[in-house]
Amino acid sequence: MKMVITIVQDKDSLRLAEALVEHDFRATKLATTGGFLKEGNTTFMIGVQSERLDDLMRLIKKNCSSREQMVSPISPMGGHADSYIPYPVEVQVGGATVFVLPIEGFHQF
């Protein structure tokens, strides 16, 4: 058995949640915040049998696409705001960050 921790952008969260239910994967959904862009993320904790791990990974990849987004940098802390001109930069967002951990036991009470 594996514990799959998947962090996705909020924009992909509903689509992934619906796909998980449709394919009979059970997940716990947590609201989280990203550190770099300070935007909302969703973290899914999914317990899965080892033989279904590849199916789950394909499902995550299919429903969590990466894309380019323009963002304005935050002004530097402690710097002179009057000399700081924030130019928007293009960054890649979306996709999924996935951690797969071994599970020694599973108990449901």
N, C-alpha and C positions, 0 to 999 in steps of 0.2 A: 504494500500500500504506500502511496505517496501523498504528501501535502503539497499542493501547488498554490503558491502565493503569486497572484497576478495583479499588477498595478497598471491601470489604464486611465486615459484621459476621460473626464466626465462625458464628453461627447460620444464616446464609444461604449459607455457603460450600459445603457439600456439595451442596445443591440446585442451585446455579449450576454447580458442577463437573460434575455429572451431565448437566445440560442442555447444557453446552458440548460434551461428548463426543457426546451424542445428535445434535446438530446439526452435527457435524464441524468444530468450532472447536478449534484447538490452543492450549493455554495453559501458561504456567509459573506455578506457585502458590507464593507466599511467605507465611510466617507473619510478621505484623506486629502492632504494638501501637498502639492509638489514644492520642492525647495527652490528650484531655479526660476521658474516663471511665476511662482506663488499662485498658481491656479488650482482649481479643484481636480482631484483625482478620485478614482474609486479603486479600492483594493478588494479583490475577491480571494477568499480562502476556500480552496476546493480539495476535498478528500477524494481520491480516485484510486481504483485498483490499478496495479502496475500494467496489466494488459490493456487498459483503456487510456493510458497516458498519451500515446501517439494520437489517438482520436481527439483528445482534449486539446493537445497542442495545435493540431490543424484547425480546430474550431476557434481557438483564440486568435490564431494568425489570420483567419478568414474575416473575423469580425472587428479587428482592431487595426485599422490602417494608419500608417504614418503619412503626414502631409506637411507642407510648408506653411508657416504663419509669420506675419509681420508683427514684431513686438517693439515697444519703446523701452529702452533700458531705464532702470530706476536711477535717480540722481545719486552720486556718491555720498556716502555718509560722512559728515564732517567736512566735506569739501565746500567750495564756493559755488552755490547754486546759480549765481548770476553769470558765471563763466561757463556753465555746463549746458551744452545744447544737445538734447537727446535726439539722435537720429535713429529712426526705426531700422531694425535689422531683421533679416529673415532667418528663422530657426526651424528645425524639424521638430514637430510635435506629434503626439499620437503614438500609435503602435502599442506595444505592451512590454513591460518588464516582468519576466517570469522567473520565479525561484522554485525549484523542485527539491523537496526534502524527503528523506526516508522517514517512515512512520513505524515505530516499534509496536504500537498498540493503538486500538481504537475502542472506545467505550461510549455507549450512548445510554443515558439514564433517564 
